[in-house]
Amino acid sequence: MSDDLTLHAHLVGRQGSRADLNTPVLVLDIDALDRNIAAMAGLAAARGIGLRPHAKTHKSVDIAKRQLAAGAAGVCCAKIGEAEALADGGITGILITSPVAAPHAIERLAALATRADGLMATVDHPDVARRIDAALAAQGATLDVLIDIDPGIARTGVASPEKAVDLARAIAALPALRWRGVQYYCGSQQHIEDYAERRAAIVERTDYLTTVLAALADADFAAEIVSGSGTGTHHIDLDLGVFTELQAGSYVFMDKQYCDCDLTGDGAVPFEVALGVDARVVSANHSGLVTIDAGFKSLSTDGGVAVVRRGAPTDSFFAFMGDEHAALVAPGIGERMAPGDPVTLTVPHCDPTVNLYDHYHVVAGDTLVAIWPVSARGRAR
């Protein structure tokens, strides 16, 4: 069985070696990546707001290190497994954004707290807080926590200002936990394509957040950290000024979902598409379509379909054709393309697409310059 390193390590540094990659393959433009990292870091710094990017997007120690070097306070991880993988790679300032509630996961969290500098976790129920406290005590460790606030989607988080205050009081009584503030992530609003509609939705949800913060402050629990936001709402949230740190993640790559959104209200595109899947034509026997070697197993399906970025006629569109294949459809495309021709696709949704691959093939122009592991791939538990 051939893996990415066996297939491609000899291509690193060879001029034009991107053309020799076996497809389908996950490709990352290092120059665009670094410009995206710098752009978001600059936006946050200009407003005096911290940045703790969400690493569930990239699951990569290499990328997290670049974000920290650009000024990020740390990174977010969705699950304990992601946090373990990144911490073991030397990443500090990790916030686990989903509640850790399963008994063995709580044991792992307590163990991680003994070796991960700056680790934080979210909680949304006093019983879970007490279980975490007991596990930490057994390890002789302490942990900073944020209260997760439900923004209205009923997924995780306390559901009222009163419940937030009750949980803060419960945490204050637990010696191994230190309450630092709140998390508030409006996931449902991130991909509203129209800027005015998205802004109105976020203003309404932020008004609710301020009532929670006020209730906490009135009970002598003023939040030091207010963590949230995302790529879709970062511009709005920076203007509103309620968050002390942003959790945006997808800006490092961009995908079709975010490319379809007006992120700034003026049509400007503040970030570049840095991530892609390179594929090849494998069949061209019909005038109106050609078949490429990237299907359901190569691209996420929850964000629509991929978009051809280069290599195919500009009038072609993508359609899934099964596990291993997709079609590029356009008048006469079967006469304009031939088997073996390369194409680059902008992925529908970057996070779950990345999770399908073991490595990033990092390119500068058309040259492969590095192969980075997807460090936390499969580390969802």
C-alpha positions in Angstrom: 0.0 0.0 0.0 1.5 3.4 -1.1 1.1 6.4 1.1 1.7 10.1 0.3 5.2 10.1 1.6 6.1 7.0 -0.4 4.5 8.4 -3.5 5.6 12.0 -3.4 8.6 12.6 -1.0 11.0 12.5 -4.0 9.1 15.3 -5.6 9.7 17.9 -2.8 11.7 20.8 -4.1 11.7 19.7 -7.7 10.6 22.5 -10.1 7.2 21.9 -11.5 6.6 18.8 -9.4 3.0 19.5 -8.7 2.2 18.2 -12.2 3.6 14.8 -11.1 1.4 14.3 -8.0 -0.8 11.2 -8.0 -4.5 12.4 -7.9 -6.8 13.1 -6.2 -4.6 15.0 -3.8 -5.1 17.7 -1.2 -3.0 20.7 -2.2 -2.2 23.8 -0.1 -0.8 27.0 -1.6 1.7 28.1 1.1 1.9 31.7 0.0 -1.8 32.2 0.0 -2.0 30.4 3.4 0.5 32.8 4.9 -1.2 35.9 3.5 -4.5 34.7 4.9 -3.0 34.1 8.4 -1.4 37.5 8.3 -4.6 39.2 7.1 -6.8 37.9 10.0 -4.1 38.5 12.5 -3.8 42.1 11.3 -7.5 42.7 11.5 -7.7 41.4 15.1 -4.7 43.3 16.2 -5.9 46.5 14.7 -9.0 46.3 16.9 -7.1 45.1 20.0 -8.9 41.8 20.0 -7.3 38.4 20.5 -7.3 35.6 18.0 -7.7 31.9 18.8 -8.3 30.3 15.4 -10.3 27.1 15.2 -8.0 24.2 14.3 -10.9 21.9 13.5 -10.5 23.5 10.1 -7.0 22.3 9.4 -6.1 19.7 12.2 -2.5 20.6 11.6 0.4 21.2 13.9 2.3 22.9 11.1 -0.5 25.4 10.4 -1.2 26.1 14.0 2.5 26.9 14.6 2.2 29.5 11.8 -0.9 31.0 13.4 0.8 31.3 16.7 3.9 32.8 15.1 1.6 35.5 13.6 0.3 36.5 17.0 -2.6 34.1 17.9 -3.1 33.5 21.6 -3.7 29.8 20.9 -6.0 27.7 18.9 -9.4 26.0 19.3 -10.1 22.3 19.0 -13.5 20.7 18.6 -12.8 17.5 20.5 -10.4 16.0 23.1 -8.6 14.0 20.4 -7.7 17.0 18.4 -6.4 18.8 21.4 -4.2 15.8 22.4 -2.7 15.7 18.9 -2.0 19.4 18.7 -0.7 19.6 22.3 1.6 16.7 21.7 2.9 18.6 18.7 3.9 21.6 20.9 0.8 23.8 20.4 -0.1 25.9 23.5 -3.2 27.9 24.4 -5.7 25.3 23.3 -9.4 25.8 24.0 -11.7 22.7 23.6 -14.9 24.2 22.3 -17.3 21.2 22.6 -18.3 20.0 26.1 -16.2 17.0 27.3 -18.7 14.8 29.1 -18.0 11.1 28.6 -16.2 9.5 31.6 -13.1 8.4 29.7 -12.9 11.7 27.8 -13.0 13.5 31.2 -10.1 11.4 32.4 -8.2 12.3 29.2 -8.9 15.9 29.7 -7.5 15.8 33.2 -4.4 14.1 32.0 -4.0 16.6 29.2 -4.3 19.4 31.7 -1.1 18.2 33.3 1.0 18.6 30.2 -0.7 21.2 27.9 0.3 24.8 28.7 -2.7 27.2 28.7 -5.4 24.5 28.1 -9.0 25.6 28.5 -12.3 23.8 28.1 -15.9 24.7 27.8 -18.7 23.4 30.1 -22.5 23.8 30.0 -23.7 21.7 32.9 -22.9 21.7 36.6 -22.8 17.9 36.9 -20.1 17.7 34.2 -18.2 20.5 35.8 -18.1 18.5 39.1 -17.0 15.4 37.2 -14.1 17.3 35.6 -13.2 18.8 38.9 -12.9 15.4 40.5 -10.8 14.0 37.7 -8.5 17.0 37.9 -8.1 16.6 41.6 -7.1 12.9 41.1 -4.3 14.2 38.7 -3.3 17.1 41.0 -4.2 19.5 38.1 -6.3 22.6 37.6 -8.1 23.8 34.5 -9.5 27.1 33.2 -13.0 26.9 31.8 -15.5 28.9 29.8 -19.2 28.6 30.0 -20.7 27.7 26.7 -23.7 29.9 25.8 -26.4 28.5 23.5 -26.8 31.0 20.7 -30.2 29.6 19.8 -29.5 26.4 17.9 -30.0 24.1 20.9 -26.8 22.1 20.2 -24.7 22.9 23.2 -24.6 25.6 25.8 -26.7 26.9 28.7 -30.0 28.2 27.5 -30.6 31.4 29.6 -28.8 34.1 31.5 -30.0 32.5 34.8 -28.5 29.1 33.9 -25.2 30.9 33.1 -25.2 32.4 36.5 -26.1 29.1 38.2 -23.2 27.4 36.3 -20.8 30.1 37.2 -21.7 29.7 40.9 -21.2 25.9 40.6 -17.8 26.3 39.0 -16.7 28.9 41.7 -17.3 26.2 44.3 -15.0 23.7 42.6 -11.3 24.0 43.6 -9.8 22.5 40.5 -11.7 24.8 38.0 -11.2 28.4 37.3 -13.9 30.3 35.5 -12.6 32.7 32.9 -15.6 33.7 30.8 -17.9 32.5 28.1 -18.0 31.0 24.6 -20.7 32.1 22.1 -20.5 30.7 18.6 -23.3 31.6 16.2 -22.7 28.8 13.7 -26.1 29.1 11.9 -25.3 32.6 10.8 -21.8 32.1 9.4 -23.0 31.1 5.9 -25.8 33.6 5.3 -24.7 34.9 1.9 -26.2 38.4 2.0 -24.1 40.7 4.2 -27.0 42.8 5.4 -29.1 39.8 6.4 -26.1 38.2 8.1 -25.3 41.4 10.0 -28.9 41.8 11.2 -28.9 38.2 12.5 -25.7 38.7 14.3 -26.7 42.0 15.9 -29.8 40.4 17.3 -27.8 37.4 18.7 -25.2 39.7 20.1 -27.9 41.7 21.9 -28.8 38.4 23.6 -25.2 37.7 24.5 -24.9 41.1 26.2 -27.9 40.2 28.5 -26.0 37.1 29.5 -22.8 39.0 30.2 -24.8 41.6 32.2 -26.4 38.9 34.3 -23.1 37.4 35.0 -21.5 40.7 35.9 -24.5 41.6 38.2 -23.7 38.3 40.1 -20.0 39.3 40.4 -18.9 37.0 37.5 -17.7 39.6 35.0 -16.3 37.7 32.0 -12.6 38.1 31.3 -12.8 36.1 28.1 -15.7 36.3 25.5 -14.7 33.9 22.8 -16.5 33.2 19.6 -17.2 34.5 16.0 -16.2 32.8 12.7 -15.0 33.5 9.2 -18.5 34.5 8.1 -19.1 37.0 10.8 -15.6 38.2 11.8 -16.0 41.6 10.1 -19.3 42.2 11.9 -18.1 40.9 15.2 -15.0 43.1 15.1 -17.3 46.1 14.6 -19.6 45.2 17.4 -16.7 44.8 19.8 -18.2 42.4 22.3 -15.8 39.5 21.8 -12.4 39.6 23.4 -11.1 37.0 21.0 -12.2 35.5 17.6 -12.4 31.8 16.9 -12.5 32.1 13.0 -11.0 29.1 11.3 -11.9 28.6 7.6 -10.2 31.9 6.6 -6.9 30.1 6.3 -8.2 28.0 3.4 -11.5 29.5 2.1 -14.0 27.2 0.4 -17.1 27.4 -1.9 -19.4 28.2 1.0 -17.4 31.2 2.1 -16.5 32.3 -1.4 -20.3 32.6 -1.9 -20.6 35.0 1.0 -20.1 38.7 0.9 -17.8 38.8 4.0 -17.3 42.5 4.3 -20.5 44.2 2.9 -18.7 45.8 0.0 -18.0 42.8 -2.2 -14.3 42.8 -1.2 -12.6 39.4 -0.8 -10.4 39.6 2.3 -8.9 36.1 2.0 -7.6 33.9 -0.8 -8.5 30.4 -1.8 -5.4 28.5 -0.5 -6.8 24.9 -0.4 -7.7 22.7 -3.3 -8.0 19.2 -4.6 -6.0 18.4 -7.6 -7.6 15.8 -9.9 -7.3 14.5 -13.4 -9.5 13.6 -16.3 -9.8 9.8 -16.6 -12.3 9.5 -19.4 -13.4 11.8 -22.2 -15.6 9.8 -24.5 -18.6 12.1 -24.5 -18.8 15.6 -26.1 -20.7 17.2 -23.2 -18.7 15.9 -20.2 -15.4 14.4 -19.0 -14.9 12.3 -16.0 -12.4 13.1 -13.3 -11.0 11.0 -10.4 -12.4 12.9 -7.5 -15.8 11.9 -6.1 -17.6 11.5 -2.8 -14.5 10.0 -1.2 -12.3 13.0 -2.1 -14.6 16.0 -1.3 -17.1 16.9 1.3 -20.7 16.9 0.2 -22.3 19.1 2.8 -21.5 22.4 1.2 -22.8 21.9 -2.3 -20.4 20.9 -5.1 -16.8 21.7 -5.9 -15.9 24.6 -8.2 -13.3 24.2 -11.0 -10.5 26.7 -10.3 -8.1 25.9 -13.0 -7.3 23.5 -15.8 -10.8 23.2 -17.3 -12.9 25.5 -19.5 -14.4 28.4 -17.5 -17.9 27.4 -18.6 -17.7 23.9 -17.1 -19.5 22.9 -13.9 -18.9 20.0 -11.5 -21.3 17.1 -10.7 -20.6 14.1 -8.5 -20.8 10.8 -10.3 -20.0 8.4 -7.4 -17.5 7.5 -4.8 -14.4 7.9 -7.0 -15.6 10.1 -9.9 -17.2 13.4 -10.8 -18.1 15.0 -14.1 -17.1 18.3 -15.6 -19.9 19.3 -17.8 -19.8 21.9 -20.6 -20.6 22.0 -24.3 -17.9 20.3 -26.3 -15.7 19.7 -23.2 -15.0 16.1 -24.4 -13.2 17.6 -27.4 -11.4 20.3 -25.4 -10.0 18.0 -22.7 -8.2 14.6 -22.8 -7.5 11.8 -20.3 -4.6 12.8 -18.0 -5.4 16.6 -18.1 -5.1 18.1 -14.6 -7.7 20.2 -12.9 -7.8 22.0 -9.5 -11.0 22.2 -7.5 -12.1 24.6 -4.8 -13.7 22.4 -2.2 -17.3 22.8 -1.1 -16.5 22.8 2.7 -12.9 22.7 3.8 -13.2 21.2 7.3 -14.7 17.8 6.4 -12.7 17.6 3.1 -9.4 17.9 5.0 -10.6 15.1 7.3 -10.6 12.8 4.2 -6.8 13.1 3.7 -3.7 12.1 5.6 -1.4 14.9 4.3 -1.3 18.4 2.8 0.8 18.7 -0.3 2.2 22.1 0.2 3.0 24.0 -3.0 4.6 27.2 -4.0 3.4 27.9 -7.5 3.7 24.6 -9.4 6.4 23.2 -7.1 5.8 20.8 -4.2 7.8 22.3 -1.3 6.6 20.1 1.7 4.3 17.4 2.8 2.5 18.1 6.1 0.5 15.6 8.0 -3.1 16.2 8.9 -2.0 15.7 12.5 -5.4 15.3 14.1 -7.1 13.4 11.3 -9.5 10.8 12.7 -9.0 12.2 16.2 -12.6 13.2 16.7 -13.1 11.3 20.0 
